[in-house]
Amino acid sequence: MAKEGEELSGLQKTAILLISLGPERSSKIFKHLKEEEIEQLTLEIANTRSISQSTKESVMDEFYQVCLAQQYIAEGGIGYAKDLLEKALGAEKAREVIGKLTASLQVRPFEFIRKAEASQLLTFIQDEHPQTIALILSYLPSSQAAAIIGALAPDKQADVAKRIAQMDRTSPDVLKEVERVLERKLSALVNQDYTIAGGVDAIVEILNTVDRGTEKHIMENLEIEEPELADEIRKKMFVFEDILTLDDRSIQRVLREVDNNELAVALKASTEEVQTAIFNNLSKRLVTMIREDMDFMGPVRMKDVEEAQQKIVNVIRKLEDSGEIVISRGGGDEIVV
């Protein structure tokens, strides 16, 4: 523990904060921490013998200021937070709080455009290089990114999608430069470590949200240019457990195309919820037969289960392509009977 007057480390401040909050509140915070962080904090708390009232108050005050800044950023961005904090704390203290927040809590880049309308953003970025557009969309909520990618020129859609999927780590310098060009008033992000964004999961989430026409166009182009990447994306776009999103009529239509033995294997490692959804759409005789098959076959290799599930997923995708069933994608895909 640092002596009176010495600069406290972030770990020491956190330990003091948790001690000050008491066990009940601290236990709720622990639930949101990683195992390694919990171990470090537990050790630091155990080694903390005495805390002066002034130190306690200083740590609590700093915590309150950072929380206040985070709230202001959520309401209106870094610029808005800086203005309010300057009025409340003074210019120097405001810069210090914003600096701590961006460094320790890693405020996401492009925060200033996350609240903007998709139509405004489209006008803002549509003429940028596809790599720049991909970088920006990687940091936006999937619904916002989906609206923008769906409105891009067709020749740009697949290119941007490919770049999002293949993106890994982006230098803080590149992020700051792109932000500077797009919003000169944005406060520079300080002490930022390399940030992970994009990747296959990011483009899958976006494609699951865009309209079916945009998705088909992007996937068809990717299948020509990057067949392996297209295959990886397609496998993640609709997983077996997503059967729960289908209505009973659609499930019944799918099951008419599925071999009962294959279904038994696919259900072997599925959740009880999925099994119930499927069994509710089969006759009692068939349910009994499939349950008996599942019991009789004993242990099954996970690879065989995944293959059986993928075959059923392929049936679902084929039926969706032919318009026989509809997969709800949210954002206007509600089904009217």
C-alpha positions in Angstrom: 0.0 0.0 0.0 1.4 3.5 -0.9 2.3 5.7 2.0 0.4 9.0 2.6 1.4 11.5 -0.1 2.6 8.9 -2.5 0.9 8.4 -5.9 -1.5 5.5 -5.8 -1.6 3.0 -8.7 -4.8 2.2 -10.5 -4.9 -1.2 -8.7 -4.5 0.4 -5.3 -7.3 3.0 -6.0 -9.6 0.2 -7.1 -8.9 -1.8 -4.0 -9.6 1.3 -1.8 -12.8 2.0 -3.8 -14.1 -1.5 -3.2 -13.2 -1.4 0.5 -15.1 1.9 0.8 -18.1 0.6 -1.0 -18.5 -2.3 1.3 -18.8 -6.1 0.7 -22.4 -6.1 -0.7 -21.8 -3.5 -3.5 -18.2 -4.8 -4.2 -19.5 -8.3 -4.7 -21.7 -7.0 -7.5 -18.7 -5.4 -9.2 -16.7 -8.6 -8.9 -19.2 -10.4 -11.1 -18.2 -8.2 -14.1 -14.5 -8.7 -13.7 -12.1 -11.3 -15.2 -10.7 -14.0 -13.1 -7.2 -12.5 -13.3 -8.5 -9.1 -12.2 -10.4 -10.6 -9.3 -7.2 -12.3 -8.1 -5.1 -9.1 -8.3 -7.7 -7.1 -6.5 -8.3 -9.7 -3.8 -4.5 -9.7 -3.1 -4.3 -5.9 -3.0 -7.4 -5.7 -0.7 -5.8 -8.3 1.6 -2.6 -6.2 1.7 -4.4 -2.9 2.4 -4.1 -2.4 6.2 -5.3 1.2 6.8 -6.7 4.0 4.7 -6.9 7.6 5.8 -10.2 9.4 5.4 -8.6 11.9 3.0 -7.4 9.1 0.7 -10.8 7.5 0.8 -12.5 10.7 -0.1 -9.9 11.5 -2.9 -10.4 8.0 -4.5 -14.2 8.2 -4.3 -14.2 11.8 -5.7 -12.0 10.6 -8.7 -14.4 7.7 -9.3 -17.4 10.0 -9.2 -15.7 12.3 -11.8 -14.9 9.5 -14.1 -18.5 8.1 -13.9 -19.8 11.6 -14.5 -17.6 11.9 -17.6 -18.7 8.5 -18.9 -22.3 9.5 -18.5 -21.7 12.8 -20.4 -19.9 10.9 -23.2 -22.9 8.5 -23.5 -25.2 11.4 -23.7 -23.4 13.5 -26.3 -19.9 12.4 -27.1 -16.4 13.4 -25.9 -16.7 17.0 -27.0 -20.0 17.4 -25.0 -18.4 15.7 -21.9 -15.4 18.0 -22.1 -17.5 21.1 -22.2 -19.6 20.1 -19.2 -16.6 18.9 -17.2 -14.8 22.2 -17.9 -17.7 24.1 -16.5 -17.9 21.9 -13.4 -14.2 21.2 -12.7 -12.2 23.6 -14.7 -10.2 23.1 -17.9 -7.2 21.4 -16.4 -9.1 18.9 -14.3 -11.5 18.2 -17.2 -8.6 17.2 -19.5 -7.2 15.0 -16.7 -10.5 13.2 -16.2 -11.1 12.7 -20.0 -7.6 11.5 -20.4 -8.0 8.9 -17.6 -11.3 7.8 -19.1 -10.1 7.3 -22.7 -6.9 5.6 -21.5 -8.4 3.3 -18.8 -11.9 2.7 -20.0 -11.0 2.6 -23.7 -13.7 4.9 -25.1 -14.6 3.5 -28.5 -13.3 5.4 -31.6 -15.9 7.3 -33.7 -18.1 7.8 -30.6 -19.2 11.1 -32.0 -21.0 9.4 -34.9 -22.7 6.5 -33.1 -25.8 8.6 -32.3 -26.1 10.0 -35.9 -28.8 8.9 -38.3 -27.6 6.2 -40.8 -28.7 8.5 -43.7 -26.5 11.3 -42.4 -23.6 8.9 -42.0 -24.0 7.6 -45.5 -23.6 11.1 -47.0 -20.7 11.5 -44.6 -18.7 8.5 -45.6 -20.0 7.0 -48.9 -17.2 8.6 -51.0 -14.4 7.5 -48.6 -12.1 4.6 -49.6 -13.7 1.2 -48.9 -11.0 0.5 -46.2 -12.0 3.7 -44.4 -15.7 2.8 -44.6 -14.9 -0.7 -43.3 -12.9 0.7 -40.4 -15.8 3.0 -39.4 -18.5 0.4 -39.7 -16.5 -2.0 -37.5 -16.9 0.4 -34.6 -20.6 1.1 -35.1 -23.6 -0.9 -33.7 -24.5 -3.7 -36.2 -27.9 -2.1 -36.9 -26.4 1.2 -37.8 -23.6 -0.5 -39.9 -26.2 -2.7 -41.6 -28.3 0.3 -42.7 -25.2 2.0 -44.2 -23.8 -1.1 -46.0 -27.2 -1.8 -47.4 -27.3 1.7 -48.9 -23.8 1.7 -50.4 -23.4 1.3 -54.2 -23.6 -2.4 -55.1 -20.0 -2.5 -56.3 -18.8 -1.2 -52.9 -20.9 -3.5 -50.7 -19.0 -6.7 -51.1 -15.6 -4.9 -51.1 -16.4 -3.2 -47.7 -17.8 -6.5 -46.3 -14.6 -8.4 -47.3 -12.5 -5.7 -45.7 -14.5 -5.8 -42.4 -14.2 -9.6 -42.3 -10.4 -9.5 -42.9 -9.7 -6.7 -40.5 -7.8 -7.5 -37.4 -5.9 -4.8 -35.5 -5.8 -1.2 -36.3 -3.0 1.2 -35.2 -4.2 4.0 -32.8 -2.4 6.5 -35.2 -4.6 5.4 -38.1 -7.7 5.6 -36.0 -6.8 9.1 -34.8 -6.0 10.2 -38.4 -9.4 9.0 -39.7 -11.2 10.6 -36.8 -9.4 13.8 -37.4 -10.5 13.9 -41.0 -14.1 13.0 -40.2 -14.4 15.2 -37.1 -11.8 17.8 -36.4 -13.4 18.8 -33.1 -13.0 15.3 -31.6 -10.6 15.2 -28.7 -7.6 13.0 -29.5 -7.6 9.6 -27.9 -4.7 9.3 -25.6 -2.6 6.3 -24.5 -4.7 3.9 -26.6 -3.5 0.4 -27.1 -4.0 -1.4 -30.4 -7.7 -2.0 -30.8 -9.4 -5.1 -32.2 -12.3 -4.5 -34.5 -13.9 -6.2 -37.5 -13.4 -9.9 -38.2 -15.8 -12.6 -39.4 -18.1 -12.3 -36.4 -18.5 -8.5 -37.1 -19.6 -9.0 -40.7 -21.8 -11.9 -39.8 -23.7 -9.7 -37.3 -24.1 -7.0 -40.0 -25.2 -9.5 -42.7 -27.7 -11.0 -40.3 -29.3 -7.5 -40.0 -29.3 -6.2 -43.6 -32.1 -7.0 -46.0 -31.9 -10.4 -47.8 -31.1 -8.7 -51.2 -28.0 -6.9 -49.9 -26.9 -10.1 -48.1 -27.2 -12.2 -51.3 -25.4 -9.7 -53.4 -22.5 -9.5 -50.9 -22.2 -13.2 -50.5 -22.4 -13.9 -54.2 -19.5 -11.5 -54.8 -17.5 -13.0 -51.9 -18.0 -16.5 -53.2 -16.3 -15.4 -56.4 -13.5 -13.3 -54.9 -12.9 -15.1 -51.5 -14.7 -18.5 -51.6 -13.1 -19.7 -48.3 -14.0 -16.5 -46.5 -17.6 -16.7 -47.9 -17.9 -20.3 -46.6 -16.7 -19.3 -43.1 -19.2 -16.4 -43.0 -22.1 -18.6 -44.3 -21.5 -21.2 -41.6 -21.8 -18.6 -38.9 -24.8 -16.7 -40.3 -27.5 -19.1 -39.2 -26.6 -21.7 -36.6 -28.7 -24.7 -35.7 -30.0 -23.1 -32.4 -31.5 -20.3 -34.5 -34.3 -22.7 -35.3 -35.9 -21.1 -32.2 -36.4 -17.9 -34.3 -38.6 -19.8 -36.8 -42.4 -20.0 -36.5 -44.1 -23.4 -36.2 -45.2 -23.5 -39.8 -41.6 -22.9 -41.0 -40.2 -25.6 -38.6 -42.8 -28.0 -40.0 -41.8 -27.2 -43.6 -38.1 -27.7 -42.7 -38.7 -31.0 -41.0 -40.4 -32.4 -44.1 -37.0 -32.1 -45.8 -35.0 -33.7 -43.0 -34.2 -37.4 -42.6 -35.4 -38.7 -39.2 -32.0 -40.4 -38.5 -30.2 -37.2 -39.3 -32.5 -35.2 -37.0 -31.9 -37.6 -34.1 -28.1 -37.1 -34.5 -28.5 -33.3 -34.7 -30.6 -33.2 -31.6 -28.2 -35.3 -29.6 -26.2 -32.3 -28.4 -28.9 -29.6 -28.8 -30.5 -27.7 -25.9 -33.8 -28.8 -24.3 -35.3 -25.6 -25.7 -34.4 -26.6 -29.3 -35.6 -30.2 -28.8 -38.9 -28.9 -27.5 -39.4 -26.5 -30.4 -38.9 -29.4 -32.9 -40.8 -32.1 -31.0 -43.8 -29.7 -30.7 -44.0 -29.8 -34.5 -43.8 -33.6 -34.9 -46.4 -36.3 -34.3 -46.2 -38.1 -30.9 -45.3 -41.3 -32.8 -42.3 -39.6 -34.5 -41.2 -38.0 -31.3 -41.2 -41.3 -29.5 -39.3 -42.9 -32.4 -36.6 -40.1 -32.5 -36.2 -40.2 -28.8 -35.6 -44.0 -28.9 -33.1 -43.5 -31.7 -31.2 -40.9 -29.6 -31.1 -43.2 -26.6 -30.2 -46.3 -28.7 -27.3 -44.6 -30.6 -25.3 -43.9 -27.4 -22.4 -41.5 -27.5 -21.9 -39.6 -30.8 -18.9 -37.8 -32.1 -19.4 -34.0 -31.9 -18.2 -33.8 -35.5 -21.1 -36.0 -36.6 -23.6 -33.9 -34.6 -22.2 -30.7 -36.2 -22.4 -32.2 -39.7 -26.0 -33.3 -39.1 -26.9 -29.8 -37.8 -25.2 -28.1 -40.7 -27.3 -30.2 -43.2 -30.5 -29.0 -41.5 -29.2 -25.4 -41.6 -28.5 -25.8 -45.3 -32.1 -27.0 -45.8 -33.3 -23.9 -43.9 -31.2 -21.6 -46.1 -32.4 -23.3 -49.3 -36.1 -22.9 -48.2 -35.5 -19.3 -47.4 -33.9 -18.7 -50.8 -36.9 -20.2 -52.5 -39.2 -18.0 -50.4 -40.9 -20.9 -48.7 -39.9 -19.8 -45.2 -38.8 -16.4 -43.7 -36.0 -16.0 -41.3 -36.7 -13.0 -39.0 -33.8 -10.6 -39.1 -35.3 -7.8 -37.0 -35.5 -4.2 -38.0 -38.6 -4.5 -40.2 -38.7 -8.2 -40.7 -41.7 -8.8 -38.6 -44.1 -11.2 -40.3 -47.7 -10.2 -40.9 -50.2 -13.0 -41.4 
